[in-house]
Each structure stands twice: as C-alpha cells, then as structure tokens.
Amino acid sequence: MAKHVLILDTSVLCCWLRVPGKSTAGPQNNRWDHTRIDAEIQQKTRQGGTLVLPLATLIETGNHIAQAPQQRYECAQQLANCLRQAADANSPWAAFTQQATLWEPDRLHALASEWPDLATGGLSIGDATIKQVAEYYAQMGCQVEILTGDDGLKAYQPTQPALQPRRRR
C-alpha cells in the first residue's frame, strides 16, 4: 500500500487554524470549515497519513494571519507550531526539507516555463508550486491528496499510483 500524503492548501490550513475572516473555504456544495478539516486530518493521520506543508501554504497563511482583524498572535503561534513540527519531521508531519529539490535551478526553470500557461487558466504561482509538491510525492509512489477548498487546484491532484502486481515464485 502506498504512503498516503496530505498536501495542505492555504484555504484549508486557514480554516484548520481558525484564522479570522478565513473560517470557511470552497463552494457551497463542498464547504470546508474547522470541524470538517480537523475530522479529516485526524482520521487520515490515524490511518498513517502524513501532512505536508508546502512553502506557498506557509507564506500565504502567514500573510492572512498578519492581516487578520484579531487573534493574530494566537494564530501565528499555531502556524509556528506547524512549521516546527514540519521542520523536525515530527509525525504526522513530513520533513520540510524534502521539498528542497523543488527550489533547485532546474525545477525553478521548469516552473518558469510551465506557469504562464497555468496562469492563463487562473492558477496562481503559489498553487502551481503546490501542484509541484503534489507531483513530487506522487513520483515517489505516494498516494497524494490535496486538501483544498479550491476546485481548480484540486483538479491538479495526481492520480493514484498504479499497483504493481507481485509475481509468484
């Protein structure tokens, strides 16, 4: 069975952290709030799922917290805790350093080549990097799920890895 990886998008992380003004995400027929995201994360991490904090999600969520009308400190402390957990690879968090290869020159050149077409379709550069993170884990054979309230970003979730049948000897 492939390792299950949960990529956190800004919209969902803001809901999970209860950032004022960002308490819900997604369209009416697929609404995310703190209760839903917390239950989803609890269930999937109990089943061995790993949480991934993309750099874009960290930066965008930090910006939303800094611009929140209240509870900035409390929300900043929660985000800082997520960052510490990822930095130290404390379960269920994936090591933040695993994404370092995505910021190497060849990967940045690939992003520079790919993103203008994605932007034409409405995908932000932050979401394009989240897409790259998801593809990175999928290429490692992980079952990847992008937790997001954004249907446009969700459409870029990699398909499940194909199961390789075992040969009998």
N, C-alpha and C positions, 0 to 999 in steps of 0.2 A: 504494500500500500504506500502511495506517495505521501510525503510530508505535506500537511495542509498549512498553507501560508495565508495569512490575512493581512492585506495591504490596507492601511488606514488612510482614507482621504480626509481632507480638511473639513468637509461638511459633517462627516460622521464624528471625527475627533472633537470638533467644537460641541456637538450635541452631547457626546460622552462626558466631556469636561464641564458641561453646563455653562458655556460662555454666554453671558447676557447678550440678547439680540440674535443669538445663533442656536436657539433651543430646538429647532426642527430643521429638517432638510428633506429634499426630494419632493416629487409631485404628490398630489392628493392621494393617488392610488398606490403610492409606495412611500409613505411618510416615515421618516426616522425621527426618533426622539431619544432622550437619555435611557428610558426604560427599555426600549427595543434594542438599542445598540449594546447596552450593558448585558442584557439577557443573551444576545447573540455572541458577544465576546466570551462571557462566562461559559456558555455551552460549548463553544468551539475550542476554547483553551483547555477545558476539562477533557476533551477528546484528543488532546495533544497538539492542537493548533498553535502556530507561532505568530505573534504580532510583529508587523514590520512598520516602522516609522520612516517614511520617505523624507528626504531633506525638504522637498517642497511643502509637504504637510506641516513639518515643524515650523518653517518660516511663515507660511500663510496663517497657521493657527496662532502663532506668536503675535502676528500683526493684528489679528482680530481681537486677541486678548488685550493688547496695548490700546486699542481703540474702543474697548467696551465701556459702557457708561458707568458700571460699578463692578465690584468683585475682581478687579484686575489682579491684585496680589494673590488672592486665593486660587484663581485660575492659572496664574503664572506658576505658582508653586506646584500645581497638579501637572502642568506641562513639563516643568523642570524635572519632576519625578519620572515621567515617561521617558524623558531624554536620558536621565541617569540609568534607568533600567535598560534601555537600548544600548547605551554606551558600555555598560558592564555585561551585556548579554544575559541578564537575569531572566530566567524563564517566567513567562512565556514570550519574552521579547527576543527578537533576532538581534544579533550584534550589528550595531550601526555601521561598523567598518566594512561589513560585507558589501555595502553599496559603493565603496571607494572606487572600484573599477569603472563605475558609470561616469566618473568625473575625469577620466583619463582623456588625453587629447583625441585619440581616435573615436571614442564614444561621443565627445563633445562635437566633433566634426560631423558624425552621423546625425546627431540631434539637429545641428545647424542645417543639414541637408533635408532632413525629414520634416522639421517643424513648420516651415512656411505652408506646405500643403495641408498640414493638420490645422494650422491657424485659419486657413481659408474655410475649413469645416467647423470652426468655432472652438477648437480645443486649445486651451491656454498652454503656455510653455510649462507651467507648473504641472498641469495634468499630463502633458507629454512626457515629463520626467517620471511621473508616477506610472505611466504606461511602460516606460523603460524598466522600472523596478519590477513590475509585474512580469514582463517578458524575461528578465534576468532570472527570476526564481523559477519560471516555467521551464526555461532552458536547462536548469539544474534538475529537472524532473519533479518539481513540486506541484502539488495541486494548488492553484492560485485563485484567491477570491479577493476582488477589490471591494472593500466595504465603503460605499459611497451613496449619497443621495442624488448624484448626477448621472442620469441615464446615458448621457453622451460619453462620459468616462467609463461607465460600466460596460458599454459596448466594446471597449478595448480589452476587457478581461480575457486573458488567454484561455483557450480551450483546455480541457483536462488532458493530462498526458496519457498517451496510449499505453495500455497494459501490455507488457511483454509476456507472452505465454512461456511457461517453463517447459523445457524439454525433459522428457523422461529418459533415464539412462538404462 
